[in-house]
Amino acid sequence: MTTTAPVPVTVPTTTAERMRYGGLIALMLMSFLLVTAEFLPNGMLTEMADGLGVTPGQAGQTVTVTALVGLLVAPTVGLIFPRLDRRSLLVWMALAAGASNLIVAIAPNLVLVLLARFLLGAAISAFWSMSITVAARIAGPDRIGRAVMFTTAGTSLATVAGVPIGVMLSEVLDWRAVFALAGVVTTLLAIALRTLLPSVPAAQASSLRILVDTIRRPGVGLGFTGHVLVVLGHFLAYTYIRLALERMPDVDAGTIVLLLALFGAGGLVGNLVIGLIVDRTFALFAVVGPIAIAAAVLGTLLFPGSIAAVAIAVVAWGFFFSSWLIVVNTWVGHRMPDRLEAGGSLVVVGFQGAIMLAAGVGGILVDALGVELNYVIGAAILVLGAVLFGASNRVRS
């Protein structure tokens, strides 16, 4: 039996004749800067550890804490700020991210760095939870997939270029100067967000009841379960992609870097191609995408003797996974246009929860069973996610 709480709803209805590309580019830059800042420590662990007087493993917790905070903030940010205009919320989150980077740049110890990264984790989670609502206001509900394409393109660009740029800058500048530069640029972006984004009133009557009621709608819980499984299956494999690539005979570090760059390049192309057609085809890609990722995961595993075959596999993998957020957010926009904030929050919660589960379980599986069986398990979970998503789209809303 379906229980739908009788609460007021807010559906973005301002469908402009032309999209405000300035606002979309500002959102793309924000996602680029947030994701770049999130993973900057990955490329500078040694320098950060030396500067803070800790081990590289301890310095690596600066990334872990952002994911943990994101998991906590995603379902609650709309409840904490129930009436704050969502444009203003994104502006404040850009300022929080800028402050986080600036504090890291001057922090004398790891404790203060970790506290500063709490701000970044909150900013990232709030951005992803609210970006679908803001995108719908900019582009209109019928073109939400194309609008979301811009935000996910920023993430893909950060994956390909943002972190390497940070590493290169750290070779020229001190690691603290890199964080300081990121802080200044992100703070300046707040001005662009305030100028270019339209006013986006908060959804009415935000509450935990609405989050629960949203996921209990016909087919919605099934779809979100499929979303979690897709992300989990991907990260079970991708977290250990270097181990899989090192199975190739006589592979060197340069080849691995090239293959990882191809993954990112595939992601950029996937964002563009799927983003342009996703509003009409999201139900198809919600099934085809995870199955294609599973095939790519197995292809990476089954053809270690052929660099060309592995290259094709990683390009396809990047193409379909980097566009996954476009697909799932478009599904939210079309399936529950009256619950964009709730749906966006649940997408982020599922994403962050799957990453944490993959990090915890993946290491155990690799140590106990080896990377090969870990990849097979990841592929099987991806297929199961596709099945559940397909089933959710067959349930009438």
C-alpha positions in Angstrom: 0.0 0.0 0.0 1.3 3.4 -0.9 1.4 6.2 1.8 1.8 9.6 0.5 1.9 12.4 3.1 -0.2 15.4 2.2 2.5 18.0 2.2 2.9 21.1 0.1 5.2 20.7 -2.8 7.3 23.0 -4.9 8.0 22.2 -8.5 10.3 24.5 -10.5 8.1 25.9 -13.2 10.3 28.6 -14.8 11.1 26.9 -18.1 13.0 29.6 -19.9 13.0 29.7 -23.7 16.8 29.5 -23.5 18.9 28.0 -20.8 21.1 30.3 -18.6 24.4 28.9 -19.6 26.3 31.4 -17.3 24.7 29.8 -14.3 25.3 26.3 -15.6 29.0 27.1 -16.1 29.2 28.5 -12.6 27.8 25.2 -11.3 30.3 23.3 -13.4 33.2 25.4 -12.0 31.9 24.8 -8.4 31.8 21.0 -8.9 35.3 21.1 -10.5 36.8 23.1 -7.6 35.0 21.0 -4.9 36.1 17.7 -6.3 39.6 18.9 -7.0 39.9 20.1 -3.4 38.5 16.8 -2.1 41.2 14.8 -3.7 44.1 17.2 -3.6 45.6 15.3 -0.7 45.8 12.1 -2.8 48.6 13.6 -4.9 50.4 15.4 -2.1 50.2 12.9 0.8 54.0 12.7 1.3 54.4 16.5 1.4 51.4 16.9 3.6 52.6 14.2 6.0 56.1 15.7 6.3 54.7 19.2 6.8 52.3 18.1 9.5 54.6 15.6 11.2 52.3 12.6 10.6 52.3 9.3 8.6 50.9 9.3 5.0 48.1 7.0 6.2 47.1 9.6 8.8 47.3 12.4 6.2 45.0 10.2 4.0 42.2 10.6 6.5 41.7 14.1 5.2 39.9 12.5 2.3 38.0 10.0 4.4 36.6 12.7 6.6 35.0 14.5 3.7 33.1 11.4 2.6 31.9 10.8 6.2 30.7 14.4 6.6 29.0 14.2 3.2 27.1 11.1 4.3 25.8 12.9 7.4 25.0 16.3 5.7 23.2 15.1 2.5 20.0 14.0 4.2 20.0 16.9 6.7 21.1 20.0 4.9 17.5 20.8 3.7 16.2 20.3 7.2 18.9 22.5 8.8 18.1 25.3 6.3 14.4 24.8 5.5 13.8 28.4 4.3 17.1 29.5 3.0 17.1 30.3 -0.8 19.1 27.6 -2.5 21.2 30.1 -4.4 22.2 31.6 -1.1 23.0 28.2 0.3 25.3 27.4 -2.6 27.0 30.8 -2.2 27.6 30.0 1.5 28.9 26.6 0.7 31.4 28.0 -1.8 32.6 30.3 1.0 32.8 27.4 3.4 34.9 25.4 0.9 37.1 28.4 0.3 37.6 28.8 4.1 38.3 25.1 4.4 41.2 25.3 1.9 42.6 28.5 3.4 42.5 27.0 6.9 44.3 23.8 5.6 46.9 26.1 4.1 47.9 27.6 7.5 46.9 24.7 9.9 49.8 23.8 12.2 48.6 20.2 12.9 46.5 17.4 11.5 43.6 18.0 14.0 42.9 21.4 12.6 43.3 20.1 9.0 40.6 17.5 9.7 38.3 20.0 11.3 38.7 22.3 8.2 37.9 19.4 5.9 34.6 19.0 7.7 33.6 22.3 6.1 34.6 21.0 2.6 32.7 17.7 3.2 29.6 19.7 4.1 30.0 22.0 1.1 30.4 19.0 -1.3 27.3 17.2 0.0 25.1 20.3 0.1 26.1 21.2 -3.5 25.2 17.7 -4.8 22.0 17.6 -2.8 20.8 21.0 -4.1 22.3 21.0 -7.6 19.4 19.1 -9.1 16.9 21.7 -7.7 19.0 24.6 -9.0 19.5 22.9 -12.4 15.7 22.4 -12.7 15.2 26.1 -12.0 17.8 27.1 -14.6 16.8 24.7 -17.4 13.2 23.7 -16.6 12.1 20.2 -15.7 12.0 19.0 -19.3 15.8 19.7 -19.8 17.1 18.8 -16.3 19.4 16.1 -17.7 21.1 18.5 -20.0 21.6 20.9 -17.0 22.9 18.2 -14.7 25.4 17.4 -17.5 27.3 20.6 -16.6 27.7 19.8 -13.0 28.9 16.2 -13.6 31.2 17.5 -16.4 32.9 19.6 -13.7 33.5 16.4 -11.7 34.8 14.5 -14.7 37.1 17.4 -15.5 38.4 17.4 -12.0 39.0 13.7 -12.2 41.0 14.1 -15.4 42.8 17.4 -14.9 42.0 18.9 -11.5 44.1 16.6 -9.3 47.0 16.3 -11.7 47.1 20.1 -11.9 47.3 20.2 -8.1 50.1 17.7 -8.1 52.0 19.7 -10.8 51.5 23.0 -8.8 52.8 21.3 -5.7 56.1 20.6 -7.6 56.4 24.4 -8.2 54.7 25.7 -5.0 54.6 24.5 -1.4 51.5 22.2 -0.8 50.1 24.8 1.5 50.3 27.4 -1.3 48.2 25.0 -3.5 45.5 24.8 -0.9 45.6 28.6 -0.5 45.2 29.1 -4.2 42.2 26.7 -4.3 40.8 28.6 -1.3 41.0 32.0 -3.1 39.6 30.8 -6.4 36.7 29.0 -4.6 35.9 32.1 -2.6 35.8 34.3 -5.7 33.5 31.7 -7.3 30.9 32.6 -4.6 30.6 36.0 -6.3 29.9 34.4 -9.7 27.3 32.1 -8.1 25.5 35.1 -6.5 25.5 37.0 -9.8 24.7 34.2 -12.3 22.3 31.9 -10.5 18.6 32.7 -10.3 16.8 32.8 -7.0 15.7 29.2 -6.0 13.2 29.2 -3.2 13.5 26.3 -0.8 11.1 23.4 -1.1 8.3 23.7 1.4 7.8 21.6 4.5 11.2 19.9 4.4 11.3 17.1 7.0 12.6 13.6 7.6 9.0 12.5 7.0 9.3 13.7 3.4 12.6 11.8 2.9 11.0 8.6 4.2 7.8 9.2 2.3 9.7 9.8 -0.9 11.6 6.6 -0.8 8.4 4.7 0.0 6.8 5.8 -3.3 6.1 3.0 -5.8 9.4 2.0 -7.5 11.5 4.7 -5.9 13.0 2.5 -3.2 13.8 -0.1 -5.8 15.5 2.5 -8.0 17.6 3.9 -5.1 18.7 0.4 -4.1 19.8 -0.1 -7.7 21.6 3.2 -7.6 23.5 2.1 -4.4 24.4 -1.2 -6.0 25.7 0.4 -9.2 28.0 2.8 -7.3 29.1 0.0 -4.9 29.9 -2.4 -7.8 31.9 0.4 -9.6 34.0 1.3 -6.6 34.7 -2.3 -5.5 36.5 -2.5 -8.9 37.7 1.0 -9.5 39.3 1.4 -6.1 41.7 -1.4 -7.1 42.1 -0.7 -10.8 45.8 -0.3 -10.4 46.1 -3.8 -9.1 44.1 -5.0 -12.1 46.2 -3.1 -14.6 49.4 -4.3 -13.0 48.4 -7.8 -14.1 49.4 -6.9 -17.7 52.8 -8.2 -18.7 55.7 -5.7 -18.6 53.3 -2.8 -17.8 55.0 0.3 -16.5 53.9 3.4 -14.6 53.5 5.5 -17.8 51.1 2.9 -19.3 49.0 2.9 -16.2 48.8 6.7 -16.1 47.8 6.7 -19.8 45.0 4.1 -19.2 43.7 6.1 -16.2 43.7 9.2 -18.4 41.7 7.3 -21.0 39.1 6.5 -18.3 38.7 10.2 -17.5 38.6 11.1 -21.2 35.8 8.5 -21.7 34.0 10.1 -18.8 34.1 13.6 -20.4 32.8 12.2 -23.7 30.1 10.3 -21.9 28.9 13.4 -20.0 28.5 15.3 -23.3 26.9 12.5 -25.3 24.6 11.1 -22.7 23.8 14.5 -21.3 22.4 15.7 -24.6 20.0 12.9 -24.9 19.4 11.7 -21.4 16.0 13.5 -20.9 14.5 11.1 -23.4 16.6 8.0 -22.7 17.3 7.9 -18.9 15.3 4.7 -18.4 17.3 3.0 -21.1 20.7 4.1 -19.8 19.7 3.3 -16.2 19.9 -0.4 -17.4 22.3 -0.3 -20.3 24.9 1.8 -18.4 25.5 -0.6 -15.4 25.6 -3.6 -17.7 28.1 -1.9 -19.9 30.2 -1.0 -16.9 30.1 -4.6 -15.7 31.3 -5.7 -19.2 34.1 -3.2 -19.1 35.1 -4.4 -15.6 35.3 -8.0 -16.8 37.1 -6.9 -20.0 39.8 -5.2 -17.9 40.2 -8.5 -16.1 40.0 -10.9 -18.9 42.4 -9.4 -21.5 45.5 -8.5 -19.5 47.7 -9.4 -22.5 46.2 -6.8 -24.8 46.7 -3.1 -24.0 44.3 -2.2 -26.8 41.5 -4.3 -25.3 42.1 -2.9 -21.8 42.2 0.6 -23.2 38.8 0.1 -24.9 37.4 -1.4 -21.7 38.5 1.5 -19.5 37.2 4.1 -22.0 33.8 2.4 -22.0 33.9 2.2 -18.2 34.6 5.9 -17.8 32.0 6.8 -20.5 29.2 5.1 -18.7 30.1 5.6 -15.0 31.0 9.3 -15.2 27.5 9.9 -16.7 25.8 7.8 -14.0 24.9 10.8 -11.9 23.3 12.5 -14.9 21.1 9.4 -15.4 20.1 9.0 -11.8 19.4 12.7 -11.3 17.4 12.8 -14.4 15.4 9.8 -13.2 14.8 11.8 -10.0 13.7 14.9 -11.9 11.2 13.0 -14.1 10.0 10.4 -11.5 9.5 12.9 -8.5 9.5 16.5 -9.8 7.8 17.5 -6.6 10.5 16.1 -4.4 13.8 17.3 -6.1 15.5 18.2 -2.8 14.6 14.9 -1.1 15.5 12.9 -4.2 18.8 14.8 -4.6 19.7 14.2 -0.9 18.9 10.5 -1.2 21.1 10.2 -4.3 24.1 11.7 -2.4 23.4 9.5 0.6 23.4 6.4 -1.5 26.6 7.5 -3.4 28.6 8.3 -0.2 27.3 5.2 1.6 28.3 3.0 -1.3 31.8 4.5 -1.4 32.3 3.9 2.3 31.0 0.3 2.0 33.2 -0.3 -1.0 36.3 1.0 0.8 35.6 -1.1 3.9 34.5 -4.4 2.1 36.7 -4.0 -0.9 40.0 -4.2 1.0 38.8 -7.3 2.8 37.8 -9.0 -0.5 41.0 -8.2 -2.2 43.2 -9.5 0.7 41.1 -12.6 1.1 40.1 -13.5 -2.5 42.4 -11.5 -4.8 41.6 -8.7 -7.2 40.2 -11.1 -9.8 37.3 -12.4 -7.7 36.8 -8.9 -6.3 36.2 -7.7 -9.9 33.8 -10.5 -10.6 31.8 -9.6 -7.5 31.8 -6.0 -8.5 30.5 -6.9 -12.0 27.7 -9.1 -10.5 26.6 -6.3 -8.2 26.5 -3.9 -11.2 24.2 -6.2 -13.1 22.0 -6.6 -10.1 21.8 -2.8 -9.8 20.7 -2.7 -13.5 18.0 -5.3 -12.9 16.6 -3.4 -9.9 16.6 -0.1 -11.8 14.9 -1.7 -14.8 12.3 -3.1 -12.4 11.7 0.3 -10.8 11.0 1.9 -14.1 8.3 -0.7 -14.8 6.4 0.3 -11.6 3.9 3.0 -12.1 4.3 6.1 -10.0 
